[in-house]
Amino acid sequence: MQKPVPLLLLLLFFSFSIICNANQASYLHRHLKSRKSLISSDSWTKLHTESEYSPVFLAPQDGLMQQDKIDKLPGQPDNVDFDQYAGYVTVDPTAGRALFYYFSESPTNSSTSPLVLWLNGGPGCSSFGFGAMEELGPFRVDSDGKTLFRNTYAWNNVANVLFLESPAGVGFSYSNTSADYNNTGDTSTANDAYTFLVNWLDRFPQYKTRDFYITGESYAGHYVPQLAYTILLNNKYTNQTIINLKGIAIGNALIDDTTMGLGLFDHFWTHALNSDETHRDIFKFCNFVNDTASEQCDSVVDKAFEELGDIEINNIYAPICLNPVLKNASGGSVNFFDPCSDVYVDYYLNTAEVQRALHAKPTAWTACRGYNWTDWQSSILPTIQSLIASGMRVWLYRQWRYRRKRSSYNHEIRNQQPQATNRDFLAPLVGGYVVGYKGLTFVTVRAAGHLVPSYQPQRGLTMISSFLQGIFPPSSY
């Protein structure tokens, strides 16, 4: 009999096989099937609480900020009114491991605006290619793959935004020790990201005392809370840079394995993407609580994804890319997300002139890569609970899903003795809903899909601006 495999891995493989090309799907399949070391929901927090902390690697950073300054990105529009930087920060000199970053300062009040770190998920997907070039960065790539146009609703309108490609091997980040790619997981990713930050802050010392926030989406539902927790512990136990962390915001995040499985198939069924019979069999043969998949579960999950047809699984009402080739420059608009943007970004970031301007090593850049993921936390809820208890601002934002009302989030929040407030924002056309509890805020963004800033850039900027101010989004505008 076939040995049961973790159900989450099965679900993620089918999700990625629909939205990625065949070669990418094969990398992710191999990555997901090889994940063997799961850390239970509470043991990750306990492990890191009990660890003995020592100072992390610090390299001299004098003069590197000016070396990293970008003169001009190829194809960028005229009259760019902010400074941008890109380069590498070494996090392990012995292994030769270095993480790539892109940093866009705010056009206004950069000297006082907060510092925001953005992380994409995967695990293994590029925060620069997705986050900066397709979501919340200052530019989007036009359909010719050569020119850029301005993102009117870029998040650097309200903050100085730092994009980190993490872990090593993602995008332009690399390691000279190939074994690193087979020994990557939640723990090493959080530790390397922390080492990156303390070195980067030495490189950009004017940001050392600035209010700092961590944001991200998808598998960054792991990255963001775990990095925040790592920062809090290092602030307490080491004598290195104290990072002025004020809050986290994560979108459409993988937070709890069981809830993901339950919510995913309820989402398909309630949107008429799965038949009643398939939905019935999913809950008959698949064990979401113990996260194991039998042969019968494998078969019905396969059937459920086949029934979806050719759709954009992360935004089921969005158009798909029917002609994935470069075209003449169209003078693109940020108000209309082009479903073929992945194609344009891939071409742009693989142009030698662009890589030189970014101070990147000559690289065959790809949007995502597969890993032998060695450890992951089955539920991030205990970590989030610890962050809330520390007084940190925590926002979760996403498109509303049916299962959320019965999820374990509400159980944890009730334990916090919440005082809840509800309201919509961006009225009279409702842009979303917000509910606030003690130390925690849920926000839904209407018609956003998985990549909120891609599909709803104005609402995304309104949401993140409110988060940074510590207030609810406006009821009108």
VMD Tcl script that draws the C-alpha trace (Angstrom):
set ca {
  {0.00 0.00 0.00}
  {1.21 3.50 -0.78}
  {2.62 5.29 2.24}
  {0.44 8.30 3.19}
  {2.00 11.67 2.40}
  {1.24 14.99 4.08}
  {-1.99 16.32 2.61}
  {-0.68 19.90 2.54}
  {2.10 18.87 0.18}
  {-0.42 17.26 -2.16}
  {-2.60 20.38 -2.20}
  {0.33 22.72 -2.81}
  {1.64 20.58 -5.66}
  {-1.66 20.64 -7.51}
  {-2.04 24.38 -6.90}
  {1.39 25.11 -8.31}
  {0.99 22.69 -11.25}
  {-1.94 24.78 -12.44}
  {-0.36 28.22 -12.15}
  {3.23 27.36 -13.19}
  {4.71 25.95 -16.35}
  {5.51 22.23 -16.49}
  {9.22 22.63 -15.68}
  {8.48 24.81 -12.67}
  {5.81 22.40 -11.48}
  {8.31 19.54 -11.57}
  {10.75 21.50 -9.38}
  {8.02 22.33 -6.88}
  {6.71 18.76 -6.91}
  {10.16 17.42 -6.06}
  {10.58 20.10 -3.39}
  {7.24 19.50 -1.72}
  {7.47 15.72 -1.76}
  {10.89 15.88 -0.08}
  {9.82 17.92 2.93}
  {10.20 15.53 5.87}
  {10.89 17.42 9.05}
  {7.77 19.10 10.38}
  {7.93 21.23 13.52}
  {4.72 21.19 15.54}
  {2.79 24.37 16.10}
  {4.19 25.09 19.56}
  {7.65 23.48 19.47}
  {9.12 26.06 17.04}
  {8.36 28.86 19.48}
  {9.57 26.78 22.43}
  {12.76 25.80 20.60}
  {13.63 29.41 19.88}
  {12.70 30.60 23.35}
  {15.07 28.10 24.93}
  {17.94 28.60 22.47}
  {21.11 30.34 23.57}
  {21.52 33.39 21.37}
  {24.90 34.63 20.26}
  {25.86 37.54 17.99}
  {25.41 36.84 14.28}
  {27.95 37.44 11.53}
  {28.66 41.12 10.84}
  {30.76 42.34 7.92}
  {32.19 45.84 7.41}
  {29.64 47.91 5.47}
  {31.46 51.20 4.99}
  {30.94 52.65 1.51}
  {28.69 49.84 0.30}
  {25.50 51.92 0.38}
  {26.83 54.26 -2.30}
  {28.13 51.33 -4.33}
  {24.63 49.83 -4.29}
  {22.92 53.00 -5.52}
  {21.21 52.47 -8.88}
  {21.98 55.18 -11.40}
  {19.03 54.28 -13.60}
  {17.11 51.12 -14.39}
  {16.99 50.37 -18.12}
  {13.69 51.55 -19.58}
  {12.58 53.44 -16.50}
  {10.37 56.50 -17.09}
  {11.71 60.04 -16.88}
  {11.63 62.19 -13.75}
  {12.04 59.42 -11.20}
  {11.98 61.30 -7.91}
  {13.36 58.78 -5.42}
  {16.62 56.94 -4.78}
  {16.85 53.19 -5.35}
  {19.50 50.68 -4.37}
  {20.24 47.02 -5.05}
  {22.97 44.57 -4.15}
  {24.03 41.71 -1.95}
  {24.47 41.21 1.78}
  {26.62 38.27 2.87}
  {24.98 36.23 5.62}
  {27.51 33.36 5.80}
  {31.05 34.03 4.51}
  {32.18 30.44 5.04}
  {29.44 29.02 2.81}
  {29.54 32.05 0.52}
  {25.84 32.69 1.07}
  {24.51 36.11 0.10}
  {21.00 37.55 -0.16}
  {19.95 40.05 -2.83}
  {17.85 43.11 -2.01}
  {16.17 45.97 -3.86}
  {15.38 49.14 -1.93}
  {13.16 52.03 -3.06}
  {13.11 55.09 -0.86}
  {10.01 57.24 -0.56}
  {9.74 60.22 -2.93}
  {8.47 62.30 0.00}
  {9.71 62.34 3.57}
  {12.19 59.50 3.11}
  {14.11 60.79 6.11}
  {11.15 60.26 8.44}
  {8.99 57.61 6.75}
  {9.05 54.09 8.23}
  {11.06 51.20 6.83}
  {9.00 48.30 5.43}
  {10.40 44.89 4.50}
  {8.47 42.84 1.91}
  {8.78 39.05 1.57}
  {7.14 36.83 -1.04}
  {6.45 33.20 -0.29}
  {6.54 29.96 -2.25}
  {8.61 28.83 -0.47}
  {11.15 29.78 -3.09}
  {9.60 32.70 -4.99}
  {11.16 36.07 -5.71}
  {10.23 39.13 -3.68}
  {11.79 41.30 -6.38}
  {10.20 39.66 -9.42}
  {6.75 39.38 -7.86}
  {6.60 41.92 -5.03}
  {8.56 44.76 -6.59}
  {7.88 44.28 -10.31}
  {4.28 43.02 -10.28}
  {2.73 44.15 -7.00}
  {3.76 47.04 -4.76}
  {7.05 48.28 -6.20}
  {7.50 51.66 -7.91}
  {7.54 50.22 -11.45}
  {5.79 47.62 -13.59}
  {7.28 46.01 -16.71}
  {5.55 46.86 -19.98}
  {4.55 44.24 -22.56}
  {7.78 44.66 -24.55}
  {9.83 43.33 -21.62}
  {12.16 46.33 -21.98}
  {10.42 49.41 -20.62}
  {8.98 50.27 -17.22}
  {6.01 52.38 -16.25}
  {5.25 53.99 -12.90}
  {3.07 52.31 -10.32}
  {0.95 55.18 -9.04}
  {-0.02 53.16 -5.98}
  {3.44 51.91 -5.03}
  {3.96 51.43 -1.32}
  {6.97 53.73 -1.34}
  {4.40 56.52 -1.45}
  {4.05 55.96 2.31}
  {7.24 54.12 3.32}
  {10.78 53.24 2.38}
  {10.36 49.72 1.02}
  {12.97 46.95 1.12}
  {12.48 43.78 -0.97}
  {14.49 40.72 0.09}
  {14.99 37.63 -2.08}
  {15.09 34.86 0.50}
  {16.27 32.17 1.11}
  {19.54 31.82 -0.80}
  {18.84 30.46 -4.26}
  {15.75 32.59 -4.82}
  {16.03 35.08 -7.67}
  {19.46 36.70 -7.56}
  {20.33 35.40 -4.07}
  {22.88 32.61 -4.03}
  {25.22 30.35 -2.10}
  {28.61 29.07 -3.20}
  {27.85 25.92 -1.21}
  {25.30 23.91 -3.17}
  {24.46 21.82 -0.09}
  {22.74 24.91 1.33}
  {19.89 24.40 -1.13}
  {19.23 20.96 0.37}
  {19.28 22.20 3.95}
  {16.83 25.08 3.84}
  {13.72 25.45 5.97}
  {11.76 27.78 8.21}
  {14.50 28.06 10.83}
  {17.45 28.79 8.54}
  {15.36 31.23 6.50}
  {14.45 33.25 9.59}
  {18.04 33.22 10.85}
  {19.52 34.32 7.52}
  {16.91 37.07 7.12}
  {17.81 38.38 10.58}
  {21.53 38.32 9.75}
  {20.73 40.18 6.53}
  {18.84 42.87 8.43}
  {21.49 43.68 11.02}
  {24.14 43.92 8.26}
  {21.88 45.96 5.99}
  {21.16 48.39 8.82}
  {24.92 48.84 9.27}
  {25.09 49.62 5.55}
  {22.17 52.08 5.86}
  {22.69 53.39 9.41}
  {20.18 56.21 8.96}
  {17.45 53.55 9.24}
  {18.65 51.94 12.47}
  {16.23 53.84 14.69}
  {13.40 54.06 12.16}
  {10.06 52.39 12.83}
  {10.28 49.00 11.11}
  {7.50 46.76 9.75}
  {7.55 43.36 8.04}
  {5.01 42.52 5.35}
  {4.49 39.69 2.89}
  {2.10 37.16 1.42}
  {1.45 33.45 0.86}
  {4.20 31.30 2.47}
  {5.44 34.53 4.03}
  {2.71 33.62 6.51}
  {5.64 31.62 7.91}
  {8.50 33.95 7.02}
  {7.06 37.15 8.48}
  {5.95 36.01 11.98}
  {9.04 33.82 12.39}
  {11.40 36.65 11.45}
  {9.50 39.02 13.76}
  {9.82 36.52 16.60}
  {13.54 36.07 15.86}
  {14.03 39.84 15.96}
  {12.29 40.16 19.33}
  {14.45 37.43 20.85}
  {17.68 38.87 19.45}
  {16.69 42.34 20.64}
  {16.45 40.84 24.11}
  {19.42 38.46 24.21}
  {22.17 39.99 22.04}
  {24.12 43.23 22.14}
  {23.84 43.88 18.40}
  {21.57 46.33 16.61}
  {18.18 46.74 18.27}
  {15.63 46.61 15.45}
  {12.71 48.93 16.11}
  {10.04 46.45 15.03}
  {6.50 47.81 15.37}
  {4.28 45.39 13.50}
  {3.64 42.81 10.80}
  {1.08 42.52 8.00}
  {0.61 39.33 5.97}
  {-1.68 38.73 3.03}
  {-3.42 35.51 1.98}
  {-1.02 33.77 4.29}
  {-0.41 30.09 4.92}
  {-0.80 30.11 8.68}
  {-2.39 26.81 9.69}
  {-2.12 23.58 7.67}
  {-5.49 22.17 8.71}
  {-7.38 25.40 8.03}
  {-5.77 25.70 4.61}
  {-7.06 22.32 3.49}
  {-10.55 22.88 4.83}
  {-10.82 26.38 3.40}
  {-9.36 25.53 -0.02}
  {-11.95 22.94 -0.99}
  {-14.83 24.84 0.58}
  {-13.70 27.80 -1.54}
  {-13.77 25.71 -4.72}
  {-17.15 24.20 -3.95}
  {-18.91 27.39 -2.88}
  {-17.80 29.01 -6.15}
  {-19.18 26.12 -8.24}
  {-15.71 24.98 -9.29}
  {-16.15 21.48 -7.82}
  {-19.13 19.18 -8.07}
  {-21.16 18.20 -5.02}
  {-19.93 14.62 -5.41}
  {-16.27 15.59 -5.50}
  {-16.67 17.89 -2.50}
  {-18.38 15.10 -0.57}
  {-15.58 12.63 -1.39}
  {-12.86 15.13 -0.45}
  {-14.20 15.31 3.10}
  {-14.87 11.58 3.16}
  {-11.42 10.35 2.15}
  {-9.02 13.15 3.17}
  {-7.90 13.68 6.76}
  {-7.25 17.39 7.20}
  {-6.75 17.20 10.96}
  {-3.91 14.67 10.82}
  {-2.69 16.07 7.48}
  {-2.29 12.70 5.75}
  {-3.42 11.62 2.30}
  {-4.43 8.07 1.30}
  {-4.61 6.67 -2.25}
  {-8.33 7.49 -2.30}
  {-7.59 11.03 -1.17}
  {-4.91 11.38 -3.85}
  {-7.42 10.36 -6.48}
  {-10.22 12.69 -5.41}
  {-7.84 15.65 -4.97}
  {-6.63 14.99 -8.52}
  {-10.24 15.02 -9.70}
  {-11.01 18.24 -7.79}
  {-8.19 20.13 -9.49}
  {-9.06 18.71 -12.91}
  {-12.58 20.08 -12.49}
  {-11.20 23.60 -12.06}
  {-10.28 23.82 -15.72}
  {-7.99 26.49 -17.12}
  {-8.32 29.28 -14.56}
  {-6.08 31.53 -12.50}
  {-6.36 29.59 -9.27}
  {-5.20 32.51 -7.13}
  {-7.89 34.82 -8.53}
  {-10.65 32.75 -10.09}
  {-12.40 35.73 -11.71}
  {-9.24 37.17 -13.26}
  {-8.26 36.67 -16.92}
  {-5.48 34.22 -17.75}
  {-2.48 34.72 -20.04}
  {-3.56 33.34 -23.42}
  {-0.62 34.69 -25.46}
  {2.58 34.45 -23.36}
  {4.89 36.38 -25.70}
  {6.40 39.84 -25.74}
  {4.44 42.52 -27.57}
  {4.94 46.14 -28.56}
  {5.02 48.50 -25.59}
  {1.47 49.36 -24.67}
  {2.04 52.14 -22.16}
  {0.63 49.86 -19.48}
  {-1.66 51.02 -16.72}
  {-1.38 49.93 -13.12}
  {-5.19 49.96 -12.95}
  {-5.38 46.93 -15.26}
  {-3.19 43.99 -14.25}
  {-1.83 42.14 -17.28}
  {-2.04 38.36 -16.69}
  {1.09 37.90 -18.85}
  {3.20 40.09 -16.53}
  {5.27 37.06 -15.48}
  {6.53 36.79 -19.07}
  {7.54 40.45 -19.27}
  {9.29 40.39 -15.87}
  {11.20 37.20 -16.72}
  {12.55 38.74 -19.92}
  {13.42 42.05 -18.26}
  {15.31 40.52 -15.32}
  {17.27 38.20 -17.63}
  {18.59 41.12 -19.68}
  {22.32 41.63 -19.10}
  {21.97 45.42 -19.00}
  {19.30 45.16 -16.30}
  {21.36 42.79 -14.18}
  {24.34 45.15 -14.39}
  {22.19 48.09 -13.31}
  {20.97 46.04 -10.34}
  {24.55 45.09 -9.38}
  {23.47 41.45 -9.67}
  {25.71 38.55 -10.57}
  {25.06 37.33 -14.14}
  {22.24 34.90 -13.46}
  {19.63 32.84 -15.25}
  {16.92 34.50 -13.16}
  {13.75 32.52 -12.43}
  {10.65 33.57 -10.53}
  {10.63 30.50 -8.24}
  {12.84 27.54 -7.46}
  {12.33 24.22 -5.71}
  {13.93 23.19 -2.43}
  {14.38 20.23 -0.17}
  {12.53 22.08 2.61}
  {13.90 20.59 5.83}
  {11.56 22.00 8.48}
  {8.33 23.94 8.68}
  {5.92 24.93 11.43}
  {2.55 23.19 11.10}
  {0.71 26.18 12.58}
  {1.98 29.73 13.00}
  {-0.77 30.59 15.47}
  {1.37 30.14 18.62}
  {4.01 32.43 17.13}
  {1.42 35.05 16.23}
  {-0.04 34.76 19.72}
  {3.41 35.50 21.16}
  {3.75 38.55 18.92}
  {0.36 39.87 20.00}
  {1.28 39.32 23.65}
  {4.42 41.40 23.10}
  {2.24 44.35 22.08}
  {3.09 44.18 18.39}
  {0.62 45.36 15.74}
  {-0.56 42.36 13.68}
  {-2.70 42.64 10.54}
  {-3.93 39.76 8.40}
  {-5.42 40.71 5.06}
  {-6.95 38.65 2.28}
  {-9.92 37.91 0.09}
  {-12.75 36.56 2.21}
  {-13.11 32.77 2.29}
  {-16.04 30.77 3.61}
  {-14.14 28.69 6.17}
  {-12.68 31.66 8.00}
  {-15.62 32.02 10.39}
  {-14.97 28.56 11.79}
  {-11.20 28.66 11.74}
  {-8.89 28.30 14.69}
  {-8.01 32.01 14.41}
  {-11.19 32.95 16.25}
  {-10.44 30.47 19.02}
  {-7.06 32.04 19.65}
  {-8.41 35.57 19.51}
  {-11.18 34.80 22.00}
  {-8.45 33.80 24.40}
  {-7.17 37.37 24.05}
  {-10.50 38.77 25.34}
  {-11.05 40.86 22.21}
  {-12.92 44.08 21.81}
  {-14.11 43.85 18.21}
  {-15.06 46.62 15.82}
  {-16.32 46.10 12.25}
  {-16.69 48.43 9.32}
  {-16.24 48.63 5.59}
  {-13.78 50.94 3.87}
  {-13.58 52.89 0.62}
  {-17.34 53.50 0.67}
  {-19.66 54.13 -1.18}
  {-18.10 51.43 -3.37}
  {-17.14 48.87 -0.73}
  {-13.46 48.06 -1.05}
  {-13.30 45.60 1.81}
  {-14.13 44.99 5.44}
  {-12.10 45.29 8.60}
  {-12.55 43.79 12.05}
  {-10.26 44.71 14.91}
  {-9.50 42.73 18.04}
  {-7.10 43.34 20.87}
  {-3.74 43.47 19.11}
  {-5.03 41.95 15.87}
  {-6.80 43.28 12.78}
  {-8.40 41.32 9.94}
  {-8.86 43.10 6.62}
  {-10.50 41.78 3.48}
  {-9.83 43.45 0.14}
  {-12.61 43.16 -2.40}
  {-11.76 41.54 -5.78}
  {-8.08 41.21 -4.87}
  {-7.32 37.54 -5.33}
  {-4.08 36.14 -3.93}
  {-1.81 39.04 -4.97}
  {-3.60 41.97 -3.41}
  {-1.40 44.83 -4.72}
  {-1.47 43.39 -8.26}
  {-5.22 43.25 -8.71}
  {-6.27 46.04 -6.33}
  {-3.35 48.49 -6.10}
  {-5.34 51.46 -4.80}
  {-7.11 49.46 -2.11}
  {-3.82 47.78 -1.24}
  {-2.12 51.14 -0.73}
  {-5.04 52.41 1.36}
  {-4.82 49.29 3.50}
  {-1.05 49.41 4.09}
  {-1.11 53.16 4.74}
  {-3.70 52.61 7.47}
  {-1.65 49.75 8.90}
  {1.43 51.94 9.17}
  {-0.57 54.65 10.91}
  {-2.17 52.16 13.30}
  {-5.70 53.13 12.28}
  {-8.58 51.43 10.47}
  {-8.88 52.10 6.73}
  {-11.12 55.10 5.98}
  {-14.86 54.63 5.61}
  {-14.82 56.91 2.56}
  {-12.38 58.69 0.29}
}
mol new
graphics top color blue
foreach p $ca { graphics top sphere $p radius 0.5 }
foreach p [lrange $ca 0 end-1] q [lrange $ca 1 end] { graphics top cylinder $p $q radius 0.2 }
display resetview
